Amino acid sequence: MKGQDYYTPAAAMAIALAFKLPTLRNNWRDPLVRSVCALLTLAGAVFTFAAPPTIAAVNRWTGIPNFSAPFVYCLITAFSAACLVLIVNWRGGPPEETRRVSRTWILGYSAVIVALMVLFALGDAPVERLRDFDTYYANTPFIREMIALYLVAHNAAAIVMVAMCWRWSLQVRGWLRAGLMIIVMGYVFNLCYDATKMTAVVARWSGHDLDWLSTSVAPPVASIGGNISAVGFVLPLVCQRLSDNWQNWSTYRRLGTLWREVRSCGPEGAPSVRMAWWSAAELRMIQRESDIHDSFLHLGPYFDQGHRDDALTRALGAGADEETARAVADAAMVAAAVRARAADPEGRVIGASEEGAPPATDGPRDLLRISHALRNSPVVAECRRQSSLSGS
């Protein structure tokens, strides 16, 4: 693999991290956000420092032949720990249990990193090897143990990741399950990477030469596995965000009928706050709900329980279920109240009568039902017609 084959995925990780930094700044205490940012940082670092041009540069800057080898091994080990910690925090559970498991993985792999550096310091690797360090020094004391340790640690993390993600994928659905299955696929490639590396090293131990597995097969397999795993980690988060935005826009749009019905009854006839075109869908939806509730407050004296009871009886008689009938009844009462308010421009009713009970709503779901009934129910249409006739 050439340098650009490493730098391209590193750049992709850097871009993803840049998009995540504002979230990290605003939610520093969220362990899931910290885990995602740590994973992206380490993944980008692994690809950057594993590139042959960077390996040569680091060796030259430090003045130590082959210093890049243990350094990259340490980055790979830290990345393995970051993946495990992310999965633990992503899956959730009791906070204390999550923190305990995360600390265990971090401490365990930190010990491996320290051991890798100690073994390199004890060994002797004077000849710089940019692509075949693993096999060239496979029989060198201490360096041999360092290579075996990093491969075993990486393989253990890959096995645990496959097992955890596979078990979890059987318990969930949707984008999360798709992401977990993609992660499993990516880590299967990581296991293949470990297998090719180990095979080449063990072949050296037994006096055979299978270096091509380590130098020609393992790097592209690792790159493919890393990119697939990154997609698996990012896909559920991105798709969930898109799904939430779509749901918010859908709710905002579907509330339009009810909002337009009552908008003239808000304070000073203008319940809506003008919002910028770039405002988030969730903020627009919340503002529209707030406008509707504010209008309900100003319509209070005009709500007539008699209209509601009559509409409820007619809706039930027409075969509607109880939930739908209640929504139709509330919608009919709202439509009648709007017309009663329009027929009383001086506000005489406001000063002369007690405030009526507004529709009983519990979140946007009930408002959506009322909005749907305003748009589609013949019972509401009839109530609206009768109210207009009586007002005239």
C-alpha angles and dihedrals in degrees: 000000000000127000094262090056087065099036096052096063089039089057090048090053090049092053091049090049091050090056090049098049096083089052090049091050092051096040104032092146093056106102092202092056091047091049093051092050092047090050093050092046094050094043090054091046093051093053092044098049095038091062111106093234090053091045090056092045094051092048089051095046094049095040089224117119110236095002087138091066099068090034092058090043089055091050091050090049092049090048090053090053091047091054092052093046091049092052091048092051093040093054091048127194133152106355094228092051091048092051092047094052091044092051090049093055093044094049093044095052092041087059089051090052092052091048091051092055093045092051091049091051091051093047131073119234107157099156114079113233116184100181111013104040093127096057098032092058097031092118099038114114114254091001087067090054091046092054092047092048095053092046093049092047092049092046092049091052091048092051092048092047093051092048095045096045093044093051092045093048089059090059101048140053140207126027093345091060091046090051093049092050090051090050089052089052091050092050091049085063088049089054088051088051090053091047094052093046093047092046091053093047094046089048088057090050090055094045098258130122117231095141092136089072090060099039103035108023107032100055098055090042090053091048092051092047093049094050093047092049091049089054089050092052095045101038099072092044094049096041092047089053091049091046092051091049091049091049091049092049090047092051091046092052096044091051088058095093094054092041093052090046095057103026094100090057098062125102110310089351094288111092097161126088112218109244131197117257090243094056114129119262091238092054091049091050092049091048091051091050089049091050090052094049091047089053090049089057092054091045091052098105090051098052108112117197089201091066090049095049092047092050091046092054093048093047092051090046090054090057102261118150118248096260093050091044091054090051090050090049093050091047091051091050091050093049091049092047092052091053092045090052091049090052091054105057092158091056096234092150091055092061097038106046140051119256114266126226113269121223111290104245130174106192132314094313093072092043089053091054091051091047091050091050091050089055101041114017117104088202090061091045090054092047090050091051094048091048091052091050093048091047091054 
